[in-house]
Amino acid sequence: MEAENNHPELLVPFYSFALVLFFIYCYPIARITIALERRYAVKL
């Protein structure tokens, strides 16, 4: 599927921006998960 106004020069900046947004979204969730795992760790 070829877009009518294809701009390949925007491909890398767009995917970099999407990757940064993904990590901004995931990082706090990961930190909260680590804190919860420490708090409710099961001692075996």
Biopython code that builds the backbone (N, CA, C, O; Angstrom):
import numpy as np
from Bio.PDB.StructureBuilder import StructureBuilder

atoms = [
    (1, "MET", "N", (0.846, -1.181, 0.000)),
    (1, "MET", "CA", (0.000, 0.000, 0.000)),
    (1, "MET", "C", (0.889, 1.241, 0.000)),
    (1, "MET", "O", (1.570, 1.519, 0.987)),
    (2, "GLU", "N", (0.884, 1.963, -1.072)),
    (2, "GLU", "CA", (1.735, 3.130, -1.209)),
    (2, "GLU", "C", (0.908, 4.387, -0.940)),
    (2, "GLU", "O", (-0.128, 4.608, -1.567)),
    (3, "ALA", "N", (1.380, 5.205, -0.001)),
    (3, "ALA", "CA", (0.686, 6.458, 0.289)),
    (3, "ALA", "C", (0.937, 7.451, -0.853)),
    (3, "ALA", "O", (1.964, 7.397, -1.529)),
    (4, "GLU", "N", (-0.011, 8.341, -1.044)),
    (4, "GLU", "CA", (0.114, 9.296, -2.147)),
    (4, "GLU", "C", (1.261, 10.264, -1.902)),
    (4, "GLU", "O", (2.064, 10.515, -2.800)),
    (5, "ASN", "N", (1.345, 10.807, -0.699)),
    (5, "ASN", "CA", (2.429, 11.733, -0.343)),
    (5, "ASN", "C", (3.380, 11.018, 0.613)),
    (5, "ASN", "O", (3.388, 11.290, 1.813)),
    (6, "ASN", "N", (4.166, 10.118, 0.081)),
    (6, "ASN", "CA", (5.073, 9.323, 0.897)),
    (6, "ASN", "C", (6.309, 10.154, 1.239)),
    (6, "ASN", "O", (6.945, 10.732, 0.357)),
    (7, "HIS", "N", (6.644, 10.206, 2.543)),
    (7, "HIS", "CA", (7.818, 10.953, 3.002)),
    (7, "HIS", "C", (8.735, 10.003, 3.768)),
    (7, "HIS", "O", (8.644, 9.911, 4.993)),
    (8, "PRO", "N", (9.615, 9.297, 3.062)),
    (8, "PRO", "CA", (10.487, 8.339, 3.767)),
    (8, "PRO", "C", (11.441, 9.011, 4.747)),
    (8, "PRO", "O", (11.926, 8.360, 5.673)),
    (9, "GLU", "N", (11.724, 10.310, 4.561)),
    (9, "GLU", "CA", (12.628, 11.005, 5.487)),
    (9, "GLU", "C", (11.995, 11.183, 6.872)),
    (9, "GLU", "O", (12.699, 11.462, 7.843)),
    (10, "LEU", "N", (10.669, 11.024, 6.964)),
    (10, "LEU", "CA", (9.996, 11.145, 8.260)),
    (10, "LEU", "C", (9.849, 9.805, 8.969)),
    (10, "LEU", "O", (9.365, 9.754, 10.099)),
    (11, "LEU", "N", (10.258, 8.728, 8.322)),
    (11, "LEU", "CA", (10.046, 7.398, 8.884)),
    (11, "LEU", "C", (10.828, 7.197, 10.178)),
    (11, "LEU", "O", (10.256, 6.784, 11.186)),
    (12, "VAL", "N", (12.127, 7.484, 10.162)),
    (12, "VAL", "CA", (12.952, 7.280, 11.358)),
    (12, "VAL", "C", (12.527, 8.217, 12.490)),
    (12, "VAL", "O", (12.393, 7.752, 13.622)),
    (13, "PRO", "N", (12.307, 9.522, 12.243)),
    (13, "PRO", "CA", (11.842, 10.366, 13.352)),
    (13, "PRO", "C", (10.495, 9.916, 13.922)),
    (13, "PRO", "O", (10.281, 9.979, 15.133)),
    (14, "PHE", "N", (9.598, 9.467, 13.064)),
    (14, "PHE", "CA", (8.291, 9.026, 13.553)),
    (14, "PHE", "C", (8.421, 7.793, 14.431)),
    (14, "PHE", "O", (7.836, 7.740, 15.513)),
    (15, "TYR", "N", (9.180, 6.799, 13.981)),
    (15, "TYR", "CA", (9.334, 5.584, 14.778)),
    (15, "TYR", "C", (10.132, 5.856, 16.048)),
    (15, "TYR", "O", (9.877, 5.231, 17.077)),
    (16, "SER", "N", (11.097, 6.778, 15.996)),
    (16, "SER", "CA", (11.818, 7.165, 17.212)),
    (16, "SER", "C", (10.864, 7.806, 18.209)),
    (16, "SER", "O", (10.915, 7.511, 19.403)),
    (17, "PHE", "N", (9.993, 8.685, 17.718)),
    (17, "PHE", "CA", (9.000, 9.336, 18.573)),
    (17, "PHE", "C", (8.048, 8.307, 19.173)),
    (17, "PHE", "O", (7.725, 8.384, 20.359)),
    (18, "ALA", "N", (7.596, 7.347, 18.371)),
    (18, "ALA", "CA", (6.698, 6.304, 18.872)),
    (18, "ALA", "C", (7.397, 5.452, 19.930)),
    (18, "ALA", "O", (6.781, 5.070, 20.925)),
    (19, "LEU", "N", (8.679, 5.155, 19.719)),
    (19, "LEU", "CA", (9.438, 4.367, 20.689)),
    (19, "LEU", "C", (9.592, 5.127, 22.005)),
    (19, "LEU", "O", (9.449, 4.545, 23.080)),
    (20, "VAL", "N", (9.884, 6.424, 21.920)),
    (20, "VAL", "CA", (10.010, 7.246, 23.131)),
    (20, "VAL", "C", (8.684, 7.287, 23.880)),
    (20, "VAL", "O", (8.665, 7.155, 25.103)),
    (21, "LEU", "N", (7.576, 7.467, 23.166)),
    (21, "LEU", "CA", (6.267, 7.470, 23.830)),
    (21, "LEU", "C", (5.987, 6.136, 24.506)),
    (21, "LEU", "O", (5.443, 6.100, 25.609)),
    (22, "PHE", "N", (6.358, 5.037, 23.851)),
    (22, "PHE", "CA", (6.156, 3.715, 24.426)),
    (22, "PHE", "C", (6.914, 3.571, 25.740)),
    (22, "PHE", "O", (6.364, 3.068, 26.720)),
    (23, "PHE", "N", (8.185, 4.013, 25.771)),
    (23, "PHE", "CA", (8.967, 3.886, 26.998)),
    (23, "PHE", "C", (8.468, 4.834, 28.082)),
    (23, "PHE", "O", (8.495, 4.485, 29.262)),
    (24, "ILE", "N", (8.009, 6.033, 27.700)),
    (24, "ILE", "CA", (7.429, 6.950, 28.689)),
    (24, "ILE", "C", (6.184, 6.330, 29.310)),
    (24, "ILE", "O", (5.924, 6.522, 30.498)),
    (25, "TYR", "N", (5.416, 5.592, 28.521)),
    (25, "TYR", "CA", (4.217, 4.920, 29.016)),
    (25, "TYR", "C", (4.567, 3.723, 29.897)),
    (25, "TYR", "O", (3.938, 3.515, 30.935)),
    (26, "CYS", "N", (5.560, 2.938, 29.496)),
    (26, "CYS", "CA", (5.870, 1.672, 30.185)),
    (26, "CYS", "C", (6.728, 1.838, 31.427)),
    (26, "CYS", "O", (6.585, 1.058, 32.368)),
    (27, "TYR", "N", (7.616, 2.827, 31.465)),
    (27, "TYR", "CA", (8.572, 2.924, 32.563)),
    (27, "TYR", "C", (7.899, 3.068, 33.927)),
    (27, "TYR", "O", (8.272, 2.346, 34.851)),
    (28, "PRO", "N", (6.919, 3.970, 34.099)),
    (28, "PRO", "CA", (6.280, 4.064, 35.422)),
    (28, "PRO", "C", (5.560, 2.777, 35.820)),
    (28, "PRO", "O", (5.556, 2.408, 36.994)),
    (29, "ILE", "N", (4.960, 2.101, 34.864)),
    (29, "ILE", "CA", (4.277, 0.836, 35.160)),
    (29, "ILE", "C", (5.298, -0.188, 35.648)),
    (29, "ILE", "O", (5.030, -0.923, 36.598)),
    (30, "ALA", "N", (6.450, -0.243, 35.014)),
    (30, "ALA", "CA", (7.497, -1.181, 35.426)),
    (30, "ALA", "C", (7.996, -0.855, 36.831)),
    (30, "ALA", "O", (8.209, -1.760, 37.638)),
    (31, "ARG", "N", (8.184, 0.434, 37.129)),
    (31, "ARG", "CA", (8.670, 0.818, 38.460)),
    (31, "ARG", "C", (7.639, 0.478, 39.535)),
    (31, "ARG", "O", (8.003, -0.012, 40.604)),
    (32, "ILE", "N", (6.362, 0.729, 39.265)),
    (32, "ILE", "CA", (5.303, 0.388, 40.224)),
    (32, "ILE", "C", (5.258, -1.118, 40.433)),
    (32, "ILE", "O", (5.083, -1.585, 41.559)),
    (33, "THR", "N", (5.413, -1.877, 39.363)),
    (33, "THR", "CA", (5.406, -3.338, 39.468)),
    (33, "THR", "C", (6.553, -3.828, 40.341)),
    (33, "THR", "O", (6.362, -4.714, 41.175)),
    (34, "ILE", "N", (7.739, -3.262, 40.160)),
    (34, "ILE", "CA", (8.892, -3.657, 40.982)),
    (34, "ILE", "C", (8.622, -3.344, 42.451)),
    (34, "ILE", "O", (8.921, -4.158, 43.325)),
    (35, "ALA", "N", (8.061, -2.170, 42.723)),
    (35, "ALA", "CA", (7.760, -1.798, 44.110)),
    (35, "ALA", "C", (6.730, -2.744, 44.718)),
    (35, "ALA", "O", (6.875, -3.156, 45.869)),
    (36, "LEU", "N", (5.704, -3.087, 43.968)),
    (36, "LEU", "CA", (4.682, -4.003, 44.476)),
    (36, "LEU", "C", (5.253, -5.398, 44.706)),
    (36, "LEU", "O", (4.901, -6.058, 45.684)),
    (37, "GLU", "N", (6.130, -5.851, 43.814)),
    (37, "GLU", "CA", (6.746, -7.166, 43.997)),
    (37, "GLU", "C", (7.614, -7.189, 45.246)),
    (37, "GLU", "O", (7.659, -8.197, 45.951)),
    (38, "ARG", "N", (8.312, -6.076, 45.529)),
    (38, "ARG", "CA", (9.117, -6.018, 46.751)),
    (38, "ARG", "C", (8.224, -6.028, 47.986)),
    (38, "ARG", "O", (8.527, -6.697, 48.974)),
    (39, "ARG", "N", (7.120, -5.283, 47.926)),
    (39, "ARG", "CA", (6.237, -5.172, 49.086)),
    (39, "ARG", "C", (5.560, -6.496, 49.402)),
    (39, "ARG", "O", (5.450, -6.875, 50.568)),
    (40, "TYR", "N", (5.109, -7.198, 48.377)),
    (40, "TYR", "CA", (4.341, -8.429, 48.590)),
    (40, "TYR", "C", (5.132, -9.674, 48.203)),
    (40, "TYR", "O", (4.571, -10.646, 47.696)),
    (41, "ALA", "N", (6.435, -9.634, 48.446)),
    (41, "ALA", "CA", (7.281, -10.778, 48.102)),
    (41, "ALA", "C", (6.929, -11.966, 48.996)),
    (41, "ALA", "O", (6.720, -11.810, 50.199)),
    (42, "VAL", "N", (6.868, -13.144, 48.398)),
    (42, "VAL", "CA", (6.572, -14.367, 49.140)),
    (42, "VAL", "C", (7.892, -14.966, 49.606)),
    (42, "VAL", "O", (8.780, -15.258, 48.805)),
    (43, "LYS", "N", (8.001, -15.142, 50.917)),
    (43, "LYS", "CA", (9.226, -15.724, 51.481)),
    (43, "LYS", "C", (9.096, -17.239, 51.471)),
    (43, "LYS", "O", (8.239, -17.798, 52.155)),
    (44, "LEU", "N", (9.942, -17.898, 50.700)),
    (44, "LEU", "CA", (9.903, -19.364, 50.636)),
    (44, "LEU", "C", (11.040, -19.961, 51.443)),
    (44, "LEU", "O", (11.174, -21.183, 51.510)),
]
sb = StructureBuilder()
sb.init_structure("model")
sb.init_model(0)
sb.init_chain("A")
sb.init_seg("    ")
for serial, (resi, resn, name, xyz) in enumerate(atoms, 1):
    if name == "N":
        sb.init_residue(resn, " ", resi, " ")
    sb.init_atom(name, np.array(xyz, "f"), 0.0, 1.0, " ", f" {name:<3s}", serial, name[0])
structure = sb.get_structure()
